[in-house]
Amino acid sequence: MSVKEVTLLRKSGNLKEAYKMAIDDLKEDRNNSWAQMSLFWVLRDICQQLCNRNAIDKAKICLKEMSSLLPTMMDDSGAGERAYTNLYKQLQPNADAISKASELSKNDPSNAYAQVKNYIDSANDVDSALHEDLGWIIYRYIKTEISNLTSLEVRTLLKDYMYLKNERPSMLHSQILNFALNFSKEHSDFSFYRFFMLWEPENLRYEDLNKGYYNGSEFPSLISRICRQIVNSGEDIDVERLCEKINLPKTETLDLLREPQFWEIMNLHKEGKIREMFEAFAVYNKRNAVYGASHWHSEVLKIAERHMNGQEAWRFIYFFRDWRYENLMDADWKEETDNNGNTYKPLAVKAAKKCYEYLKELHPRDAELVSWLDSLYNVLIERAKKDEWISRQRAIIYTWQQQYDLAINVYKSLLLEMSEKYYVWSELADCIQDSNELKIALLSKALLIERNEDFLGSIHLTLADLLIKEGLTSEALCELNIYKKFHENTSRKYQEYIERVDISVIPPNNNKLLYNKYATIAEEYAFSEIEAKEVTLVDRWEKDGKTYCTFTNGVDVIFQVNVKRFPFLTNAMFGSVFRVKCHVEKEEKQIQTSFFSWNKTKMTEANIYLFACIRVKQSYGWDFPKSLDM
């Protein structure tokens, strides 16, 4: 017999014949899941007839046989499971009364609740199959009568519900949670967080964890509203446990908890409640900093960097320290672009710089904060885009810690590409502790480079002090005169130094001879690790009224230099060989050395130090200078 024939007999009401055919079918193949299914549905109809005739004992026997078929029969849609459950409920004591009350509760919740209150109070004596109906009766009653119930009565009803053993997760369970959420907003004596943990966050359904849509409108997920209420309640919560129990990635749960705190801070600023805003920042860190990175954690750092300014700028370094720079995300190390196409430095860089600027002006400096900033800049140097300001700040932080050797290494590295910046030479001089001569040399180099006296006042004074110590009185007086000429408000240091020199000495008009003498010492020191190379002068050419010379070693280096920097190049002969120190920016492409094949007889034997260092960038595809005899 086929399953189809058994089904036709069952639907026509011939249950005995259908039962006999289904049994015969199953005897032929006990493992036929389709035959098992056809027998199950025949039993279901028989059992329903027995229930209707109140033949409870026979119905239970039939139900037991159905139960034995459920595990292996074909039931992809779960219809068989639901049919079995419904019949099981009907066969329980008091099932009829509870079922009728459940139906009544849809229109008359109060009367329905009154009819089953005894069952709710003694729920352990009621089969758990009926607890779903009791749960709906409680939910409909509490929702309808909320305005007539005291807070205690509502909390008691919620407790009664929690004692039930209905299926969870389920729509009913989520509806109860949603009710408790709304109730907690108006009743501070109700701890929603504790209720939620008893309700068990693992029971959140997919629908509860995601945004909803209705009539084309989007509304927030239940979990987002739950997290907002937990935060707004101000209760102490176990964030790690909460993140563990909610079936979302940890960073998503953290953001659900952090976003409301972000908007609370923003609203306090908007309302002009500045003191309360700073208190909210402190509370935020206490609640969140230990739990790791997330999008809204970084957003809070952004508004702290923006709002902690002016007289309140000092707050930021303490906030950022407690916020923990380890919580910076990859996105925080990337430049930001606004809607207008404007590009801004990464959040990590802006935050670190703000801390540096505060400590730079702090005297005396807090050693613990300096140590913390030192560790931050170690990460910054490693992760941030190459930046001269970051490197300089890194070196200056070393000097605050008296780690002068480390600072010197940073400055030497900077000078490879910034030898034309006076302040790098000057700051390097600050790192020298055991040689006045070298300090004089480095400051002299700085003064040779920079012409704007607005920037040079402190350098002149420092150099004057060093020259006095070295017995170079007239040169020291020259430095003091230059300082006085360009800085009318003479400083305390100026007054101190002028009293230490013999003003009857006639100083030179300027110290250019001294600068040039000592600059060579500075260059030799700064670039001592660079190997000298021999290069040949191969061309002299003009552009925009300036004269340039081209040099190459014929293998892997070619560069141009402005003759103004080295006047003796004006009349230098093509083919002259110069011994130079140069820093080469390497690129992936290789110069084809076969291009270089000029007559070596044009080279001279002279070994001349052309300059201590020049920044050189390799170029490719260049035309040979016309002056070469190829």
C-alpha positions as CSV (number, residue, x, y, z in Angstrom):
1,M,0.0,0.0,0.0
2,S,1.3,3.5,-0.7
3,V,1.4,6.5,1.6
4,K,-0.9,8.3,-0.8
5,E,-3.6,5.7,-0.4
6,V,-3.4,5.7,3.4
7,T,-3.7,9.5,3.3
8,L,-6.8,9.3,1.1
9,L,-8.5,6.8,3.4
10,R,-7.7,8.9,6.4
11,K,-9.1,12.1,4.9
12,S,-12.3,10.2,3.9
13,G,-12.9,9.2,7.5
14,N,-12.0,5.5,7.1
15,L,-9.6,5.5,10.0
16,K,-9.7,1.8,10.8
17,E,-8.9,0.8,7.2
18,A,-6.3,3.5,7.0
19,Y,-4.7,2.3,10.2
20,K,-4.5,-1.3,9.0
21,M,-3.0,-0.3,5.7
22,A,-0.4,2.0,7.4
23,I,0.6,-0.9,9.8
24,D,1.0,-3.3,6.8
25,D,3.1,-0.7,5.0
26,L,5.4,-0.3,8.0
27,K,5.8,-4.1,8.4
28,E,7.4,-4.2,5.0
29,D,9.9,-1.5,6.0
30,R,10.2,-0.4,9.6
31,N,12.6,2.3,8.7
32,N,10.5,4.0,6.0
33,S,10.1,7.5,7.4
34,W,7.2,8.3,5.0
35,A,5.3,5.2,6.1
36,Q,5.9,6.2,9.8
37,M,4.5,9.7,9.0
38,S,1.3,8.3,7.4
39,L,0.7,6.1,10.4
40,F,1.4,9.1,12.8
41,W,-1.3,11.2,11.1
42,V,-3.8,8.3,11.2
43,L,-3.1,8.0,14.9
44,R,-3.5,11.7,15.4
45,D,-7.1,11.6,13.9
46,I,-8.0,8.6,16.1
47,C,-6.6,10.2,19.2
48,Q,-8.6,13.4,18.5
49,Q,-11.8,11.4,18.2
50,L,-11.0,9.7,21.5
51,C,-10.4,13.0,23.2
52,N,-13.7,14.3,21.9
53,R,-15.5,11.3,23.4
54,N,-13.6,11.8,26.6
55,A,-12.0,8.4,26.3
56,I,-8.9,9.7,28.0
57,D,-7.1,6.3,28.8
58,K,-7.4,5.1,25.2
59,A,-6.3,8.5,23.9
60,K,-3.2,8.3,26.1
61,I,-2.3,4.9,24.6
62,C,-2.7,6.3,21.1
63,L,-0.6,9.3,22.0
64,K,2.2,7.1,23.4
65,E,2.3,5.3,20.0
66,M,2.5,8.7,18.2
67,S,5.4,9.6,20.5
68,S,7.4,6.6,19.4
69,L,7.1,7.6,15.8
70,L,8.1,11.3,16.1
71,P,11.9,10.9,16.4
72,T,12.3,9.1,13.0
73,M,9.3,10.0,10.9
74,M,9.3,12.6,8.1
75,D,8.5,15.9,9.7
76,D,10.6,18.7,8.2
77,S,8.0,21.4,8.9
78,G,7.5,20.4,12.5
79,A,3.7,20.0,12.0
80,G,3.8,16.6,13.6
81,E,5.6,17.9,16.7
82,R,3.0,20.6,17.1
83,A,0.1,18.2,16.6
84,Y,1.5,15.9,19.2
85,T,1.9,18.8,21.7
86,N,-1.6,20.0,21.2
87,L,-3.1,16.5,21.9
88,Y,-0.8,16.1,24.9
89,K,-2.1,19.4,26.3
90,Q,-5.7,18.3,25.8
91,L,-5.1,15.1,27.8
92,Q,-3.7,16.9,30.9
93,P,-5.8,17.6,34.0
94,N,-7.4,21.1,33.9
95,A,-6.4,21.4,30.3
96,D,-9.9,22.3,29.2
97,A,-10.3,25.1,31.9
98,I,-6.8,26.6,31.0
99,S,-7.4,26.4,27.3
100,K,-10.8,28.2,27.6
101,A,-9.3,30.8,29.8
102,S,-6.5,31.4,27.3
103,E,-9.0,32.0,24.5
104,L,-11.0,34.3,26.8
105,S,-7.9,36.3,27.7
106,K,-7.8,37.7,24.2
107,N,-11.0,39.7,24.9
108,D,-11.3,39.7,28.6
109,P,-7.9,39.4,30.2
110,S,-9.0,40.2,33.8
111,N,-11.7,37.6,33.9
112,A,-9.4,35.0,32.3
113,Y,-6.7,35.7,34.8
114,A,-9.1,35.4,37.7
115,Q,-10.2,31.9,36.4
116,V,-6.7,30.5,36.4
117,K,-5.0,32.4,39.2
118,N,-5.0,29.2,41.4
119,Y,-3.2,27.3,38.6
120,I,-0.6,30.1,38.3
121,D,-0.1,30.1,42.1
122,S,0.6,26.4,42.0
123,A,2.3,26.2,38.6
124,N,4.4,23.2,39.7
125,D,1.3,21.1,39.9
126,V,0.3,22.0,36.4
127,D,1.9,20.1,33.5
128,S,4.5,22.3,31.7
129,A,2.7,21.8,28.4
130,L,0.0,24.1,29.8
131,H,2.5,26.8,31.0
132,E,2.5,28.5,27.6
133,D,-1.2,29.3,27.9
134,L,-0.7,30.5,31.5
135,G,2.1,32.7,30.3
136,W,-0.1,34.4,27.7
137,I,-2.9,34.9,30.3
138,I,-0.4,36.6,32.6
139,Y,1.0,38.8,29.8
140,R,-2.4,39.9,28.5
141,Y,-3.7,40.7,32.0
142,I,-0.6,42.6,33.1
143,K,-0.5,44.6,29.9
144,T,-4.2,45.5,30.0
145,E,-4.3,46.3,33.8
146,I,-1.0,48.1,34.1
147,S,-2.6,51.4,35.0
148,N,-4.6,49.7,37.9
149,L,-1.7,47.7,39.3
150,T,0.9,48.8,41.8
151,S,4.6,48.3,41.1
152,L,4.7,45.5,43.6
153,E,1.8,43.7,42.0
154,V,3.4,44.0,38.5
155,R,6.7,42.7,39.9
156,T,4.9,39.8,41.5
157,L,3.2,38.9,38.2
158,L,6.5,39.0,36.4
159,K,7.9,36.7,39.1
160,D,5.0,34.3,38.6
161,Y,5.7,34.2,34.9
162,M,9.4,33.5,35.5
163,Y,8.5,30.4,37.5
164,L,6.7,28.9,34.5
165,K,8.4,26.3,32.3
166,N,7.1,27.4,28.9
167,E,9.2,27.2,25.8
168,R,12.1,29.7,25.6
169,P,13.1,31.4,23.4
170,S,9.6,32.2,22.1
171,M,7.5,35.2,21.1
172,L,5.8,35.1,24.5
173,H,9.1,35.2,26.3
174,S,10.2,38.2,24.2
175,Q,6.9,40.0,24.8
176,I,7.3,39.7,28.5
177,L,10.8,41.1,28.2
178,N,9.6,44.0,26.1
179,F,6.9,44.8,28.7
180,A,9.4,44.7,31.6
181,L,11.6,47.1,29.6
182,N,8.9,49.7,29.2
183,F,7.7,49.2,32.8
184,S,11.3,49.9,34.1
185,K,11.4,53.3,32.5
186,E,8.7,54.6,34.8
187,H,9.5,52.6,37.9
188,S,13.0,53.0,39.4
189,D,12.2,50.4,42.1
190,F,12.3,47.7,39.4
191,S,15.8,46.4,38.5
192,F,15.5,45.7,34.8
193,Y,19.1,44.5,34.5
194,R,18.6,41.8,37.2
195,F,15.3,40.8,35.6
196,F,17.0,40.6,32.2
197,M,19.7,38.3,33.6
198,L,17.0,36.0,35.2
199,W,15.1,36.1,31.9
200,E,18.4,34.9,30.4
201,P,19.8,36.8,27.4
202,E,20.5,33.6,25.6
203,N,16.8,33.5,24.9
204,L,16.9,36.5,22.6
205,R,15.5,35.6,19.2
206,Y,16.9,36.6,15.8
207,E,14.1,39.2,15.6
208,D,15.1,40.6,19.0
209,L,18.8,41.1,17.9
210,N,18.1,42.9,14.6
211,K,16.3,46.1,13.4
212,G,12.7,45.8,12.4
213,Y,10.8,47.3,9.5
214,Y,7.1,48.2,9.3
215,N,5.3,50.1,6.5
216,G,8.7,51.1,5.1
217,S,9.9,52.5,8.4
218,E,12.9,51.2,10.4
219,F,12.7,50.7,14.2
220,P,15.5,49.8,16.6
221,S,16.1,46.3,17.7
222,L,14.8,45.1,21.1
223,I,18.4,44.4,22.2
224,S,19.5,48.0,21.4
225,R,16.6,49.4,23.5
226,I,17.5,46.9,26.3
227,C,21.1,48.1,26.4
228,R,20.1,51.7,26.4
229,Q,17.8,51.2,29.4
230,I,20.4,49.2,31.3
231,V,22.9,52.1,30.8
232,N,20.4,54.8,31.6
233,S,19.4,53.1,34.8
234,G,22.9,53.6,36.2
235,E,22.9,50.1,37.7
236,D,26.2,48.3,38.2
237,I,26.4,45.6,35.5
238,D,28.8,42.8,34.7
239,V,29.7,43.7,31.1
240,E,31.8,40.7,30.4
241,R,29.0,38.3,31.5
242,L,26.4,40.3,29.5
243,C,28.6,40.2,26.4
244,E,29.1,36.4,26.9
245,K,25.4,35.7,27.2
246,I,24.1,37.9,24.3
247,N,24.4,36.1,21.0
248,L,26.3,38.9,19.2
249,P,30.0,39.6,18.6
250,K,31.4,41.2,21.7
251,T,32.2,44.5,19.9
252,E,28.6,44.8,18.8
253,T,27.3,44.3,22.3
254,L,29.9,46.8,23.7
255,D,28.7,49.4,21.1
256,L,25.1,48.9,22.1
257,L,26.1,49.8,25.6
258,R,28.4,52.6,24.7
259,E,26.4,54.5,22.1
260,P,23.8,55.8,24.7
261,Q,26.6,57.0,26.8
262,F,28.1,58.9,23.8
263,W,24.8,60.7,23.2
264,E,24.4,61.5,26.9
265,I,27.7,63.3,26.8
266,M,26.8,65.0,23.5
267,N,23.5,66.2,24.9
268,L,25.1,67.6,28.1
269,H,27.5,69.6,25.9
270,K,24.6,70.8,23.8
271,E,22.7,71.9,26.9
272,G,25.8,73.7,28.2
273,K,26.1,71.5,31.3
274,I,29.9,71.4,31.1
275,R,30.6,70.2,34.6
276,E,28.2,67.4,34.2
277,M,29.7,66.5,30.9
278,F,33.2,66.1,32.3
279,E,31.7,64.0,35.1
280,A,30.0,61.8,32.5
281,F,33.4,61.4,30.7
282,A,34.9,60.1,33.9
283,V,32.0,57.7,34.6
284,Y,32.2,56.5,31.0
285,N,35.9,55.4,31.4
286,K,35.1,53.8,34.7
287,R,32.4,51.7,33.1
288,N,34.0,50.9,29.7
289,A,37.8,51.2,29.4
290,V,38.7,47.7,30.6
291,Y,36.5,46.0,28.1
292,G,38.4,46.7,24.8
293,A,37.9,48.5,21.6
294,S,34.8,49.3,19.6
295,H,33.4,51.9,17.3
296,W,31.6,54.0,19.9
297,H,34.6,53.8,22.3
298,S,36.6,55.6,19.6
299,E,33.7,58.1,19.0
300,V,33.8,59.0,22.7
301,L,37.5,59.7,22.4
302,K,36.9,61.9,19.4
303,I,34.5,64.1,21.4
304,A,36.8,64.2,24.3
305,E,39.6,65.4,22.1
306,R,37.2,68.1,20.6
307,H,35.6,69.3,23.9
308,M,38.5,69.2,26.3
309,N,40.2,72.3,25.0
310,G,41.1,75.8,26.2
311,Q,41.4,75.9,29.9
312,E,40.0,72.4,30.1
313,A,42.7,70.9,27.8
314,W,44.5,69.5,30.8
315,R,41.7,67.0,31.3
316,F,42.4,65.2,28.1
317,I,45.6,63.4,28.9
318,Y,44.1,61.9,32.1
319,F,41.0,60.9,30.1
320,F,43.0,59.3,27.3
321,R,45.3,57.5,29.8
322,D,42.2,55.9,31.5
323,W,40.5,55.3,28.1
324,R,43.6,53.2,27.2
325,Y,45.4,53.7,23.9
326,E,45.5,49.9,23.6
327,N,41.8,50.3,22.6
328,L,42.6,52.2,19.5
329,M,41.2,50.4,16.4
330,D,42.8,50.1,13.0
331,A,40.4,52.8,11.7
332,D,41.8,55.2,14.3
333,W,45.2,55.0,12.7
334,K,43.9,56.1,9.3
335,E,43.3,59.7,8.0
336,E,39.7,60.9,8.0
337,T,38.0,62.6,5.1
338,D,34.8,64.7,5.6
339,N,32.0,65.2,3.2
340,N,33.8,68.1,1.6
341,G,36.9,66.1,0.8
342,N,38.9,67.7,3.6
343,T,41.5,65.3,5.1
344,Y,42.4,65.2,8.8
345,K,45.1,63.4,10.7
346,P,44.2,60.1,12.3
347,L,42.5,60.1,15.7
348,A,45.5,58.3,17.3
349,V,47.9,61.0,16.1
350,K,45.6,63.9,17.2
351,A,45.1,62.4,20.6
352,A,48.8,61.7,21.2
353,K,49.8,65.2,20.0
354,K,47.3,66.8,22.4
355,C,48.8,64.9,25.3
356,Y,52.3,65.9,24.2
357,E,51.4,69.6,23.9
358,Y,50.0,69.5,27.5
359,L,53.1,68.0,29.0
360,K,55.4,70.3,27.0
361,E,54.0,73.3,28.8
362,L,53.8,71.5,32.2
363,H,56.6,72.4,34.7
364,P,57.5,70.3,36.6
365,R,56.4,67.4,34.5
366,D,54.7,64.4,36.1
367,A,57.1,61.5,35.6
368,E,54.3,58.9,35.5
369,L,52.6,60.8,32.7
370,V,55.8,61.2,30.8
371,S,56.4,57.5,31.1
372,W,52.9,56.7,29.8
373,L,53.4,59.1,26.9
374,D,56.7,57.5,26.1
375,S,55.0,54.1,25.7
376,L,52.2,55.7,23.6
377,Y,54.8,57.2,21.2
378,N,56.6,53.9,20.9
379,V,53.3,52.6,19.4
380,L,52.8,55.8,17.4
381,I,56.2,55.6,15.7
382,E,55.5,52.0,14.8
383,R,51.9,52.4,13.5
384,A,51.5,56.0,12.3
385,K,52.4,57.3,8.8
386,K,55.9,58.7,8.7
387,D,55.8,62.2,10.1
388,E,58.6,64.6,11.1
389,W,56.5,66.1,13.9
390,I,55.9,62.7,15.5
391,S,59.6,61.9,15.3
392,R,60.6,65.3,16.8
393,Q,58.1,64.8,19.6
394,R,59.5,61.3,20.2
395,A,63.0,62.7,20.5
396,I,61.8,65.5,22.9
397,I,60.1,63.0,25.1
398,Y,63.4,61.1,25.3
399,T,65.1,64.3,26.5
400,W,62.4,64.8,29.2
401,Q,63.5,61.4,30.5
402,Q,67.2,62.2,30.0
403,Q,67.5,59.4,27.5
404,Y,69.8,61.6,25.4
405,D,71.4,58.9,23.4
406,L,68.0,57.7,22.1
407,A,67.0,61.3,21.3
408,I,70.3,61.9,19.4
409,N,69.6,58.8,17.2
410,V,66.2,60.2,16.3
411,Y,67.6,63.6,15.4
412,K,70.4,62.1,13.3
413,S,67.8,60.1,11.4
414,L,65.7,63.2,10.9
415,L,68.7,65.2,9.6
416,L,69.0,62.7,6.7
417,E,66.0,64.3,5.2
418,M,65.6,67.5,7.1
419,S,69.2,69.0,7.1
420,E,67.8,72.3,5.9
421,K,65.6,72.7,9.0
422,Y,67.3,74.8,11.7
423,Y,65.2,73.5,14.6
424,V,66.5,70.0,14.1
425,W,70.1,71.1,14.6
426,S,69.1,73.3,17.5
427,E,67.2,70.5,19.3
428,L,70.0,68.1,18.7
429,A,72.3,70.6,20.4
430,D,70.0,70.3,23.5
431,C,70.8,66.6,23.7
432,I,74.6,67.1,24.0
433,Q,75.7,66.9,27.6
434,D,79.5,66.6,27.5
435,S,80.9,68.9,24.8
436,N,80.4,72.7,24.6
437,E,82.3,72.7,21.3
438,L,79.8,70.3,19.7
439,K,76.9,72.3,21.1
440,I,78.4,75.4,19.6
441,A,78.8,73.7,16.3
442,L,75.2,72.5,16.1
443,L,73.8,75.9,17.0
444,S,76.1,77.5,14.5
445,K,74.8,75.2,11.8
446,A,71.2,76.2,12.8
447,L,72.0,79.9,12.6
448,L,73.6,79.4,9.1
449,I,70.5,77.8,7.9
450,E,67.7,80.1,9.2
451,R,67.5,83.7,8.3
452,N,64.4,84.8,10.1
453,E,65.5,86.2,13.5
454,D,61.9,85.8,14.9
455,F,62.8,82.2,15.5
456,L,66.4,82.5,16.7
457,G,66.3,84.5,19.9
458,S,66.8,81.6,22.3
459,I,69.5,80.1,20.0
460,H,71.5,83.3,20.2
461,L,71.3,83.4,24.0
462,T,72.3,79.7,24.4
463,L,75.2,80.2,22.0
464,A,76.3,83.3,23.9
465,D,76.4,81.3,27.1
466,L,78.5,78.6,25.6
467,L,80.9,81.0,24.0
468,I,81.4,82.8,27.3
469,K,82.2,79.4,28.9
470,E,84.8,78.8,26.1
471,G,86.4,82.2,26.6
472,L,85.2,83.6,23.3
473,T,84.1,86.9,24.7
474,S,83.9,89.0,21.6
475,E,81.9,86.4,19.7
476,A,79.6,86.0,22.8
477,L,79.0,89.7,22.9
478,C,78.2,89.6,19.2
479,E,75.5,87.0,19.8
480,L,74.0,89.2,22.7
481,N,74.0,92.3,20.5
482,I,72.1,90.4,17.7
483,Y,69.6,89.2,20.3
484,K,69.1,92.7,21.6
485,K,68.7,94.2,18.1
486,F,65.8,91.9,17.2
487,H,64.2,91.3,20.6
488,E,63.4,94.6,22.4
489,N,62.0,93.0,25.5
490,T,65.3,91.7,26.8
491,S,65.0,88.6,28.9
492,R,66.4,87.7,32.3
493,K,69.0,85.4,30.7
494,Y,70.2,88.3,28.5
495,Q,70.7,90.5,31.6
496,E,72.6,87.6,33.3
497,Y,74.9,86.9,30.3
498,I,75.7,90.6,29.5
499,E,76.9,91.0,33.0
500,R,79.4,88.1,32.5
501,V,81.2,89.7,29.5
502,D,83.5,92.6,29.1
503,I,81.5,95.1,27.2
504,S,84.6,97.1,26.4
505,V,85.6,94.4,23.9
506,I,84.8,95.3,20.3
507,P,82.7,92.4,18.9
508,P,82.5,91.5,15.2
509,N,79.5,92.7,13.2
510,N,78.4,89.1,12.8
511,N,79.6,85.6,13.6
512,K,79.5,84.2,10.1
513,L,83.2,83.2,10.2
514,L,82.6,81.3,13.5
515,Y,79.4,79.7,12.2
516,N,81.2,78.4,9.1
517,K,84.2,77.2,11.1
518,Y,82.0,75.2,13.5
519,A,79.4,74.0,11.0
520,T,81.8,71.5,9.6
521,I,82.1,69.9,13.0
522,A,78.3,69.7,13.2
523,E,78.0,68.0,9.8
524,E,80.8,65.5,10.6
525,Y,79.0,64.6,13.8
526,A,75.5,64.4,12.4
527,F,76.5,62.3,9.4
528,S,79.4,60.3,10.8
529,E,77.7,57.0,10.0
530,I,77.3,57.8,6.3
531,E,79.8,56.3,3.9
532,A,81.5,58.8,1.6
533,K,81.0,58.3,-2.2
534,E,82.9,59.5,-5.2
535,V,80.7,61.3,-7.8
536,T,81.4,63.1,-11.0
537,L,80.2,66.5,-12.2
538,V,78.5,65.8,-15.5
539,D,76.3,68.8,-16.2
540,R,75.6,72.4,-15.3
541,W,72.2,73.9,-16.3
542,E,69.7,76.6,-15.5
543,K,66.1,76.7,-14.6
544,D,64.0,79.6,-13.4
545,G,67.1,81.8,-13.1
546,K,68.9,79.3,-10.9
547,T,72.0,77.3,-11.8
548,Y,72.2,73.6,-11.0
549,C,74.9,70.9,-11.2
550,T,74.3,67.3,-11.9
551,F,76.4,64.5,-10.3
552,T,76.5,60.8,-10.7
553,N,78.7,57.9,-9.8
554,G,77.8,56.1,-13.0
555,V,76.2,53.2,-11.2
556,D,73.3,53.9,-8.9
557,V,73.3,57.5,-7.8
558,I,72.4,60.7,-9.7
559,F,71.4,64.0,-8.2
560,Q,71.2,67.7,-8.8
561,V,72.3,70.5,-6.4
562,N,71.7,74.3,-6.5
563,V,75.0,76.0,-7.1
564,K,74.0,78.7,-4.7
565,R,74.6,76.3,-1.8
566,F,78.1,75.6,-3.0
567,P,79.5,78.7,-4.9
568,F,82.8,76.9,-5.8
569,L,80.8,74.8,-8.2
570,T,80.2,77.7,-10.5
571,N,83.5,77.2,-12.3
572,A,84.1,73.5,-11.5
573,M,85.2,71.5,-14.6
574,F,83.0,68.8,-16.0
575,G,84.5,65.4,-15.1
576,S,85.8,66.6,-11.8
577,V,85.4,64.0,-9.1
578,F,84.0,65.0,-5.7
579,R,84.0,62.9,-2.5
580,V,80.5,63.4,-0.9
581,K,78.3,62.1,1.7
582,C,74.7,61.6,0.5
583,H,71.5,60.1,1.7
584,V,69.8,58.0,-1.0
585,E,66.1,57.4,-1.0
586,K,65.9,53.9,-2.4
587,E,63.1,52.9,-4.8
588,E,62.3,49.5,-6.2
589,K,63.3,50.2,-9.8
590,Q,67.0,49.9,-10.7
591,I,68.9,52.3,-12.9
592,Q,70.3,50.7,-16.0
593,T,74.1,51.1,-15.5
594,S,74.7,50.5,-19.2
595,F,73.8,54.1,-19.8
596,F,77.0,55.3,-18.2
597,S,80.1,54.9,-20.5
598,W,81.8,58.3,-20.8
599,N,85.5,58.9,-21.2
600,K,87.1,58.6,-17.8
601,T,90.1,60.7,-18.9
602,K,88.0,63.8,-18.1
603,M,88.1,62.9,-14.3
604,T,90.5,64.7,-12.0
605,E,92.5,63.3,-9.1
606,A,91.0,65.8,-6.6
607,N,89.2,64.4,-3.5
608,I,86.9,67.2,-2.4
609,Y,84.3,67.2,0.4
610,L,81.5,68.8,-1.6
611,F,79.0,68.8,1.3
612,A,78.3,66.7,4.3
613,C,74.9,65.5,3.3
614,I,72.3,66.1,0.6
615,R,68.9,64.4,0.2
616,V,69.1,62.5,-3.0
617,K,66.2,60.9,-4.9
618,Q,67.1,58.4,-7.7
619,S,65.5,59.3,-11.0
620,Y,65.0,57.2,-14.1
621,G,64.8,57.7,-17.8
622,W,66.9,60.9,-17.7
623,D,68.5,62.4,-20.8
624,F,72.2,62.5,-21.0
625,P,73.6,66.0,-20.5
626,K,74.8,67.6,-23.7
627,S,78.1,68.4,-22.2
628,L,79.1,64.8,-22.0
629,D,81.2,63.3,-24.7
630,M,79.4,60.1,-25.3
